[in-house]
Amino acid sequence: MSQKNNWDKEYRNPLFITKGDKPQGDVLRFLKFFKKQTGHKIFNLRVLDLGCGTGRNSNYLATLGNTICGLEISPTALAIAQKRAQDLQVSVQYLEQSIGEKYPFADNSFNMILDVTSSNALNEKERKIYLQEMDRTLQSEGYLFVRALCRDGDKNAKKLIANFPGSEKDTYKMPRSGLVERVFSEQDFRATYGKFFKILHLSKKTGYTNFDGQPYKRNYWIAYLKKIS
C-alpha cells in the first residue's frame, strides 16, 4: 500500500499537515526522558528519524551535534527538509524511501529511533518489515520513541472507521486526501511493539488536528521503548 503520491500531494497542498520548522514538543519531552534515564547528553548520537517530513526534528537534533538519517516517502517534504538543513548549516542524510521497506543501514547502526505518527500509514505487511528493521538497526540498549494514533476513546477515529473503512483492521481512508491510517487500541499497541521492545512509558494524549480548516479532536499513544537484546 504505497501512499507516496497521496503523501506528496498532501505536502504540496496541505489539508492537515503543518509545515512548522521547530522540533515537536513530544520529541523534546522524550529527549529529556532519555537524558534522565541514561545520563547521556543529546550529543554524538546516531538517530534515525522515520517519516521525517520537513525535517523539523532531524534538523534540530543535527544542530546539537548528532548524526541524523531521515527517511521520508514524499520528495516535496524532503526538498523542504534539505533546504532547511542548508539554511541551518547542518548535515543530515535524507533518503526518499518508505519506512515499510528494508532500510539501507547496517545492523546496530543507531542509538535512537523516532517515529512521530508515521507508521500509522503502513499496512500490516509493511508494519512487519518496519518492526523488524527497527529491531535490526537499533543498538542493544537503544531507545525508540513512537507516537501513534489511538483508537481508545477517540470518537472521530471510530466514526472514520465506520464511514470510510479501510481493508485492514482498524483502518480508514481519509476523505479527500485518500490517505489510509491505522489506529491502535492499547492492547494492540502493546502486543505489536512488545514483541520487539520493552515499553518503558505509555500514555494517552489528546490533541487537535486541523483538517481542511476544521479542528478535529484526536487521541495519540506516546510511547518510550528500549531494545534489550
N, C-alpha and C positions, 0 to 999 in steps of 0.2 A: 504494500500500500504506500507507494511513494507519493508524498504530498508536496513534492518540490514546487510544482507550478502554482499550487494554491498558496503556499507559504511565500513564494516570491511575489505573487500578486498582492498578498497582504502587506508585505513590506513596502511595495510601491504605492499602494493606495490603502492605507490602514483603516480597518473597521474597529479593531480593538488593540492593536499593538501601539505602544507608546515608544517614541524614539529618544527617550532620555539618555543622557551620557554619564550619569552618576551611578556608582555601584548601588545595587539594591540593598535595602535595609535588612532583609532576611539573610543575605550573604554576609553583611557586616556583623550581624549578631552571631552567625556561625563562626566567623573568624575569631571573635572574642572567646567563644567556647573552645575553639581549637587551641588558642594560646593558653587558656586556663588549664585545659586537660594535659597538654604536652609540655608547657613551659617553653615552647618554641616560638620565636618571633615569626611574623609573616614576612619572611625574608629567605631567599635562596631555596625556595621550594619549587618543585616541578608540579604544575597544576594543569589538569585537563578540564576545559570548560565545554560541556556538551550542549549543543544548541545555543551557541554563544551569542546569536543575534547580532546586534550592532556593537558588541564589544564592551558594554558598559562595565562588566565585572572583570573581563580579561585585561582590558587596558589599565584599569585601576590596580590590579594585582601586579601588572608589569611595572607600574611606577614605583612599587615598593621593593623592587629588586628580585622578582621571581621569574622563572622561566615558564611561559604560558603557551599552551596549544589550545586552539579553539576550533571545534567542528561545527559547521553550520550548513544547512541544505540550501539556503537562499543566497544566490550571488548578489542580490541587491543589498541584503543585510551585511554581507562580507565586505562589500565595497565601502559601506559606511564605516564599519569597524576598522578597516585598514586605513582609511583617511584619518580617523580619529587617532589611531596609533601614531601615524606620521606627525600629526599636529602636536601630540604629547611627547614626541621624540622617544618612543619606546618601541621595542621589537617584540612582536607576538607572531607565532606561527599559526596563521589562519588557513584552514583547509575546507574546501567545499565538499561536504560529504554528509550522508545520513548517519545519525548516531545508531541506527539499527543495522549497520553493516560492519564487517570486521575492520578494526582500527589499524592504521599503519604504524603502530608503535610496538616496541619490544616488550616482553614480559616485565612486570615490576618497574614500569617507567615513571610512575607518578606517586607523589606524596599525598595528593589530594585530587578529588574529582568533584565537579559541580554539575548538578542537573537542576536547573531552575525552570520548572514547568515546561520541560521539553519532551520528556519521554511519553507524556500523555498522548502524543501524536502517533506513536508506534502501534502496529498491530502485534498480535501475540507471537508470531514468528520473529519479527524484528525485536521484540522485547526480550526474547530468549537470547538472541545474539548480544544485545545491549548489556544484559546482566553478565553474561559470560565474558564479554570483553572488558567490562569494568573490573571484574574479579581478576582477570588475567593481567591487566596493565597497572592495577593499583598495587603498590608495595604492601608487604605484610606490615600491619600496624598503621596503614594509611587510612585517611578519613574521607568520607563521602557525605556530601550534602545533597538532599533531594527535597524539592518542593513539588508536590503532585496534587492533582485535582481530587477533591474529597467528595464522595457521594453522600456520606452520613450527614443528615440534617440540611442538605442543600436542595431546596425546593426547585430552584431553577434547573439544576442538573437532572433531577428526576423528570421534570417537565420536558426537557430536551430529549431524554431517552424515550419518553412516551410518544412525543410528537415527531421526532426526527431520528428514529432508531438506526444505529449502525449495524453491521453484520456480525459483530462480536459482542461478548458480554460487556454490559455497562459502557457502551459506546453510543455516540450520537454524531450526526453530521450537522455542523453549524449552518444555519440558513444563510444564504447569500455568499459567505466565504467558501463553503464547500469543505472546510477543514473537519476532519474526524478527530474526536477526542475521547479519551478513556478516563473514567472516574473510578476511584477506589474506595471501597469500604475499609474500615480499619483492619478487619480480618484478612481481606485480600492483600492489603498493603504489607502487613506483617508476614503473610505466607510468601509473597513474591520476593521481598528483599531479605527476609530472614534465612532463606536458603543459602545465601552467599555472605551476608554481613551481620555483625552484631548491631542491633538497634540500641543506641545509647540514649536517644531522646526522640519522642514522637508526640507532637501536639497538633491540635486542630486550630487553624486560624481562619477568621472570617475577614474577607476583604471585598472590594468592589472593582468590577471590570466595566469599562465603558465599551459598549458595542454600538457602533454607528450613532454615537452621540447620546446613547441612553445608558445610565448606570445599572448594572446588574450585580446583585449580591452573590458572592462565590465563597465556597469553603475550600481550604487547602490543607494538606498534610505538610508539616515541617518536620523533617527527619534528619538527625545526625547519626551517621553509621560509621562502623570501623571494620576493617578487614583483619581478621585474626586467623592466620594460617601460614 
